[in-house]
Amino acid sequence: MTDALTRPITSKAARPNRIAEKLLADRHSVPLSIALHLVPGVLIVAAYLLLAEPLTKAIGYPIFLAWAIALVVVLVPLLFGMLWLGRGRNGRLSLRGVVGYREKAYSRGKITAIVAGLIVWMTVVSLALTPLDNFVYENFFTWVPFEGAGGSATTYLDGYAHSLLVTTMLICLPLTGFALPLIEELYFRGFLLPRIAHLRLGAPVLNTVLFSVYHFWAPWTVVSKLVFLFPAVWLVWRKRDIRISIGMHAGTALLMASLGTLALMLNLV
């Protein structure tokens, strides 16, 4: 089978501009790839500081909502940017030829089992490494000025009325629980990872490291992210099947967000 990136594409669409051609090239240079990995994280922090934080504080909602807004402000245009690249290549809004690793290396039953195992891995390991996140935060990142910063994700929700917490979680559930992780996987594993595949094993390593660092709003979680993300990234690179990381990332996010929302609604936390 051939990957979507290397399939010949015939279209009457106008030839893309030089920037689009560079972005859609089969290979990205390491400096370009580093920039494409990290710039979205910088933009998310900027969107948070300039727009989302002031807005959320003005309406009195938990700061967790501000980060969801900042992610939407950056990641949704990123998705449309990839669709725009696809339009230039295919003559219509499409991810064909933009997002790679779309080969279905496993049967439906096997991919379901693999994703389920990875969801368990990511959930258990991320929870087990929370003390490590706390240790790194307390020793190296207490200077970070973001409200609610800390080793636990629940710190972004502390100190608010129960009704506001429930409302915030219900608003954020379809976003942070599914849509945003999906966009991240399409971009980081579908668009960027195939274009550094020439680095061989260095490709999943670099992709995992840069994706972990991209979370500039929580730098104390970089080490733990490296641990629980790498197996899925390696499998995507090895099997050229992006369904693996989409299933793990979006699946775990949806599971944790749903359980957290339910626990709040039932007054269990």
DORO-936774 format. One record per residue (C-alpha): residue number from 1; residue in three letters; x, y, z. Coordinates in nm, 4 decimals. Each point is the difference from the previous one (the first is absolute). Example, Ala and Ser with C-alpha at 12.3 -4.5 7.8 and 13.67 -1.06 7.14 Angstrom:
- 1,ALA,1.2300,-0.4500,0.7800;
- 2,SER,0.1370,0.3440,-0.0660;
This chain:
- 1,MET,0.0000,0.0000,0.0000;
- 2,THR,0.1125,0.3580,-0.0525;
- 3,ASP,-0.0397,0.2855,0.2387;
- 4,ALA,-0.2286,0.2923,-0.0807;
- 5,LEU,0.2976,0.2326,-0.0090;
- 6,THR,0.1656,-0.1890,-0.2827;
- 7,ARG,-0.3091,-0.0794,-0.2063;
- 8,PRO,-0.0135,0.1810,-0.3323;
- 9,ILE,-0.2745,0.2599,0.0132;
- 10,THR,-0.1580,0.1366,-0.3136;
- 11,SER,-0.1896,0.3228,0.0217;
- 12,LYS,-0.0878,0.3033,-0.2070;
- 13,ALA,0.0572,0.2177,0.3038;
- 14,ALA,0.2416,0.2864,-0.0329;
- 15,ARG,0.3584,-0.0717,0.0908;
- 16,PRO,0.0488,0.0747,0.3697;
- 17,ASN,0.2205,0.2893,0.1022;
- 18,ARG,0.3578,-0.0549,0.1143;
- 19,ILE,-0.0890,-0.0051,0.3695;
- 20,ALA,-0.2637,-0.2659,-0.0607;
- 21,GLU,0.2424,-0.2011,-0.2125;
- 22,LYS,0.2579,0.0114,0.2784;
- 23,LEU,-0.2541,-0.1066,0.2604;
- 24,LEU,-0.1303,-0.2823,-0.2192;
- 25,ALA,0.3444,-0.1305,-0.0932;
- 26,ASP,0.0630,-0.3660,0.0776;
- 27,ARG,0.2814,0.1051,0.2339;
- 28,HIS,0.0328,0.2832,0.2490;
- 29,SER,0.3391,0.1162,0.1192;
- 30,VAL,0.0613,-0.0386,0.3717;
- 31,PRO,-0.0045,0.3788,0.0658;
- 32,LEU,-0.3286,0.0354,-0.1905;
- 33,SER,-0.1516,-0.2943,0.1849;
- 34,ILE,0.1055,0.1396,0.3375;
- 35,ALA,-0.1644,0.3318,-0.0858;
- 36,LEU,-0.3201,-0.1663,-0.1209;
- 37,HIS,-0.0164,-0.2066,0.3188;
- 38,LEU,0.0591,0.2851,0.2437;
- 39,VAL,-0.1542,0.3144,-0.1532;
- 40,PRO,-0.3589,-0.1184,0.0683;
- 41,GLY,0.0902,-0.0319,0.3692;
- 42,VAL,0.1329,0.3551,0.0068;
- 43,LEU,-0.3193,0.1220,-0.1679;
- 44,ILE,-0.2168,-0.1861,0.2523;
- 45,VAL,0.1767,0.1711,0.2905;
- 46,ALA,-0.0379,0.3360,-0.1767;
- 47,ALA,-0.3713,-0.0632,-0.0620;
- 48,TYR,-0.0411,-0.0909,0.3660;
- 49,LEU,0.1753,0.3106,0.1329;
- 50,LEU,-0.1478,0.2510,-0.2455;
- 51,LEU,-0.3528,-0.1313,-0.0440;
- 52,ALA,-0.1137,-0.3057,0.1896;
- 53,GLU,0.1226,0.0815,0.3514;
- 54,PRO,-0.1443,0.3544,0.0084;
- 55,LEU,-0.3305,-0.1237,-0.1446;
- 56,THR,-0.0319,-0.2908,0.2416;
- 57,LYS,0.0856,0.2139,0.3031;
- 58,ALA,-0.2492,0.2641,-0.1116;
- 59,ILE,-0.2844,-0.2513,0.0044;
- 60,GLY,0.1261,-0.1700,0.3167;
- 61,TYR,0.0487,-0.3477,-0.1430;
- 62,PRO,0.2768,-0.2515,0.0884;
- 63,ILE,0.3315,0.0635,-0.1712;
- 64,PHE,-0.0252,-0.3474,-0.1567;
- 65,LEU,-0.2490,0.1534,-0.2427;
- 66,ALA,0.2616,0.2578,-0.1032;
- 67,TRP,0.2409,-0.2717,-0.1115;
- 68,ALA,-0.2784,-0.1733,-0.1936;
- 69,ILE,-0.0779,0.3286,-0.1756;
- 70,ALA,0.3690,0.0612,-0.0780;
- 71,LEU,0.0344,-0.3479,-0.1469;
- 72,VAL,-0.3084,0.0506,-0.2168;
- 73,VAL,0.1266,0.3392,-0.1218;
- 74,VAL,0.3233,-0.1602,-0.1264;
- 75,LEU,-0.0837,-0.3607,-0.0861;
- 76,VAL,-0.3202,0.0576,-0.1982;
- 77,PRO,0.1757,0.2394,-0.2438;
- 78,LEU,0.2815,-0.2561,-0.0142;
- 79,LEU,-0.2501,-0.2597,-0.1182;
- 80,PHE,-0.1385,0.2378,-0.2620;
- 81,GLY,0.3555,0.0770,-0.1049;
- 82,MET,0.0562,-0.3681,-0.0741;
- 83,LEU,-0.3308,-0.0103,-0.1889;
- 84,TRP,0.1145,0.3052,-0.1979;
- 85,LEU,0.3206,-0.1803,-0.0924;
- 86,GLY,-0.2141,-0.2916,-0.1100;
- 87,ARG,-0.2132,0.2324,-0.2111;
- 88,GLY,0.3092,0.1234,-0.1786;
- 89,ARG,0.1046,-0.3568,-0.0726;
- 90,ASN,-0.3356,-0.1629,-0.0683;
- 91,GLY,-0.2209,0.2851,-0.1194;
- 92,ARG,-0.2306,-0.0351,0.3015;
- 93,LEU,0.0202,0.0147,0.3786;
- 94,SER,0.1640,-0.3289,0.0868;
- 95,LEU,0.2717,-0.1541,0.2157;
- 96,ARG,0.1008,-0.2364,-0.2818;
- 97,GLY,0.3671,0.0423,-0.0723;
- 98,VAL,0.0360,0.2192,0.3104;
- 99,VAL,-0.0539,-0.2456,0.2831;
- 100,GLY,0.1979,-0.3204,-0.0440;
- 101,TYR,0.0272,-0.3329,0.1786;
- 102,ARG,-0.3522,-0.0879,-0.1042;
- 103,GLU,0.0783,-0.3586,-0.0848;
- 104,LYS,-0.2164,-0.2453,0.1913;
- 105,ALA,0.2707,-0.2338,0.1234;
- 106,TYR,-0.2318,-0.1885,0.2340;
- 107,SER,-0.3450,-0.1537,-0.0220;
- 108,ARG,-0.2826,0.1736,0.1845;
- 109,GLY,0.0137,-0.2504,0.2843;
- 110,LYS,0.3757,0.0243,0.0418;
- 111,ILE,0.0108,0.3807,-0.0126;
- 112,THR,-0.2762,0.0097,0.2618;
- 113,ALA,0.2023,-0.2264,0.2301;
- 114,ILE,0.3193,0.2005,-0.0526;
- 115,VAL,-0.1741,0.3320,0.0661;
- 116,ALA,-0.1706,-0.1383,0.3100;
- 117,GLY,0.3357,-0.1174,0.1337;
- 118,LEU,0.1584,0.3376,-0.0708;
- 119,ILE,-0.2880,0.1840,0.1711;
- 120,VAL,0.0605,-0.2101,0.3112;
- 121,TRP,0.3750,0.0657,-0.0301;
- 122,MET,-0.0413,0.3762,-0.0395;
- 123,THR,-0.2563,0.0281,0.2799;
- 124,VAL,0.1879,-0.2109,0.2545;
- 125,VAL,0.3449,0.1384,-0.0774;
- 126,SER,-0.1113,0.3643,-0.0094;
- 127,LEU,-0.1689,-0.0389,0.3394;
- 128,ALA,0.2964,-0.1906,0.1407;
- 129,LEU,0.2377,0.2753,-0.1126;
- 130,THR,-0.2018,0.2824,0.1592;
- 131,PRO,0.2379,0.0024,0.3002;
- 132,LEU,0.2867,0.0482,-0.2445;
- 133,ASP,-0.1822,0.2935,-0.1598;
- 134,ASN,-0.0521,0.1487,0.3458;
- 135,PHE,0.3671,-0.0481,0.0886;
- 136,VAL,0.1203,0.1670,-0.3205;
- 137,TYR,-0.2446,0.2873,0.0460;
- 138,GLU,0.0891,0.0614,0.3651;
- 139,ASN,0.3749,-0.0064,-0.0692;
- 140,PHE,0.0272,0.1727,-0.3360;
- 141,PHE,-0.3187,0.1748,-0.1144;
- 142,THR,-0.1680,0.1781,0.2902;
- 143,TRP,0.0926,0.3243,-0.1782;
- 144,VAL,-0.2461,-0.0741,-0.2820;
- 145,PRO,-0.2592,0.2824,0.0238;
- 146,PHE,-0.3048,-0.1859,-0.1344;
- 147,GLU,-0.2901,-0.0212,0.2419;
- 148,GLY,-0.0628,-0.3562,0.1156;
- 149,ALA,0.3467,-0.1209,-0.0991;
- 150,GLY,0.1029,-0.3182,0.1771;
- 151,GLY,0.0725,-0.3664,-0.0363;
- 152,SER,-0.3667,-0.1008,-0.0012;
- 153,ALA,-0.2464,0.0914,-0.2739;
- 154,THR,-0.2672,0.0710,0.2623;
- 155,THR,0.1870,0.3101,0.1188;
- 156,TYR,-0.1520,0.1854,-0.2957;
- 157,LEU,-0.3429,-0.0614,0.1572;
- 158,ASP,0.0723,0.0682,0.3671;
- 159,GLY,-0.1839,0.2736,0.1892;
- 160,TYR,-0.3138,0.0390,-0.2117;
- 161,ALA,-0.3682,-0.0612,0.0723;
- 162,HIS,-0.1254,-0.3493,-0.0764;
- 163,SER,-0.2532,0.1213,-0.2571;
- 164,LEU,0.2721,0.1842,-0.1921;
- 165,LEU,0.2222,-0.3073,0.0057;
- 166,VAL,-0.2746,-0.2217,-0.1428;
- 167,THR,-0.0896,0.2553,-0.2669;
- 168,THR,0.3654,0.0410,-0.0976;
- 169,MET,0.0575,-0.3729,-0.0284;
- 170,LEU,-0.3136,-0.0479,-0.2097;
- 171,ILE,0.1094,0.2802,-0.2348;
- 172,CYS,0.3535,-0.1369,-0.0276;
- 173,LEU,-0.0902,-0.3699,-0.0248;
- 174,PRO,-0.0452,-0.0184,-0.3805;
- 175,LEU,0.3002,0.2288,-0.0498;
- 176,THR,0.2746,-0.1169,0.2354;
- 177,GLY,-0.1545,-0.3467,0.0135;
- 178,PHE,0.0011,-0.0694,-0.3723;
- 179,ALA,0.0220,0.2723,-0.2664;
- 180,LEU,0.3256,0.1650,0.1099;
- 181,PRO,0.1928,-0.3266,0.0555;
- 182,LEU,-0.1218,-0.1128,-0.3434;
- 183,ILE,0.1353,0.3160,-0.1657;
- 184,GLU,0.3306,-0.0390,0.1851;
- 185,GLU,0.0376,-0.3549,-0.1312;
- 186,LEU,-0.0859,0.0970,-0.3566;
- 187,TYR,0.2612,0.2759,0.0147;
- 188,PHE,0.2825,-0.1480,0.2078;
- 189,ARG,-0.0270,-0.3662,-0.1004;
- 190,GLY,-0.1712,0.0319,-0.3388;
- 191,PHE,0.1587,0.3124,-0.1463;
- 192,LEU,0.3380,0.0394,0.1732;
- 193,LEU,0.1152,-0.3529,0.0900;
- 194,PRO,-0.0063,-0.1480,-0.3545;
- 195,ARG,0.2092,0.2903,-0.1259;
- 196,ILE,0.2877,-0.0811,0.2345;
- 197,ALA,-0.0218,-0.3755,-0.0592;
- 198,HIS,0.3394,0.0205,-0.1740;
- 199,LEU,0.1500,0.0381,0.3490;
- 200,ARG,-0.0957,-0.3645,0.0596;
- 201,LEU,-0.0353,-0.0722,0.3738;
- 202,GLY,0.0869,0.3626,0.0623;
- 203,ALA,-0.3390,0.0937,-0.1486;
- 204,PRO,-0.2257,-0.1329,0.2790;
- 205,VAL,0.2555,0.1080,0.2614;
- 206,LEU,0.0176,0.3577,-0.1299;
- 207,ASN,-0.3754,0.0172,-0.0521;
- 208,THR,-0.0715,-0.1177,0.3555;
- 209,VAL,0.2548,0.2369,0.1540;
- 210,LEU,-0.1217,0.3026,-0.1949;
- 211,PHE,-0.3672,-0.0787,0.0603;
- 212,SER,0.0709,-0.0243,0.3729;
- 213,VAL,0.1880,0.3307,-0.0016;
- 214,TYR,-0.2770,0.1631,-0.2106;
- 215,HIS,-0.2088,0.0020,0.3186;
- 216,PHE,0.1718,0.3198,0.1178;
- 217,TRP,-0.2830,0.0583,0.2469;
- 218,ALA,0.1048,-0.3102,0.1976;
- 219,PRO,0.3777,-0.0525,-0.0432;
- 220,TRP,0.0189,-0.2088,0.3161;
- 221,THR,-0.1878,-0.2804,-0.1810;
- 222,VAL,0.2542,-0.0452,-0.2807;
- 223,VAL,0.1710,-0.3036,0.1530;
- 224,SER,-0.3225,-0.1842,0.0791;
- 225,LYS,-0.1373,0.0731,-0.3475;
- 226,LEU,0.3123,-0.1514,-0.1548;
- 227,VAL,-0.0652,-0.3212,0.1914;
- 228,PHE,-0.3690,-0.0516,-0.0706;
- 229,LEU,-0.0104,0.1380,-0.3551;
- 230,PHE,0.3005,-0.1632,-0.1647;
- 231,PRO,-0.1412,-0.3543,-0.0455;
- 232,ALA,-0.2929,0.1306,-0.2062;
- 233,VAL,0.2157,0.2393,-0.2034;
- 234,TRP,0.2471,-0.2795,-0.0712;
- 235,LEU,-0.2810,-0.2312,-0.1135;
- 236,VAL,-0.1458,0.2668,-0.2292;
- 237,TRP,0.3425,0.0495,-0.1587;
- 238,ARG,0.0723,-0.3739,-0.0179;
- 239,LYS,-0.3378,-0.1044,-0.1427;
- 240,ARG,-0.0877,0.3232,-0.1827;
- 241,ASP,-0.3447,-0.0066,0.1591;
- 242,ILE,-0.1137,0.3240,0.1651;
- 243,ARG,-0.3089,-0.1683,0.1429;
- 244,ILE,0.2227,-0.1291,0.2815;
- 245,SER,0.0868,0.3373,0.1506;
- 246,ILE,-0.3393,0.1536,-0.0794;
- 247,GLY,-0.1680,-0.2828,0.1875;
- 248,MET,0.2357,0.0217,0.2972;
- 249,HIS,0.0127,0.3789,0.0339;
- 250,ALA,-0.3628,0.0851,-0.0716;
- 251,GLY,-0.1200,-0.3148,0.1759;
- 252,THR,0.1924,0.0702,0.3188;
- 253,ALA,-0.0956,0.3676,-0.0007;
- 254,LEU,-0.3676,-0.0856,-0.0452;
- 255,LEU,0.0122,-0.2636,0.2730;
- 256,MET,0.1690,0.2278,0.2537;
- 257,ALA,-0.2149,0.3031,-0.0853;
- 258,SER,-0.3215,-0.2042,0.0170;
- 259,LEU,0.0902,-0.1583,0.3332;
- 260,GLY,0.1062,0.3354,0.1427;
- 261,THR,-0.3230,0.1676,-0.1125;
- 262,LEU,-0.2127,-0.2837,0.1377;
- 263,ALA,0.1855,0.0084,0.3325;
- 264,LEU,-0.0674,0.3735,0.0293;
- 265,MET,-0.3663,-0.0379,-0.0877;
- 266,LEU,-0.0386,-0.2695,0.2665;
- 267,ASN,0.1924,0.2044,0.2579;
- 268,LEU,0.2633,-0.2709,0.0299;
- 269,VAL,0.2882,0.2491,-0.0166;
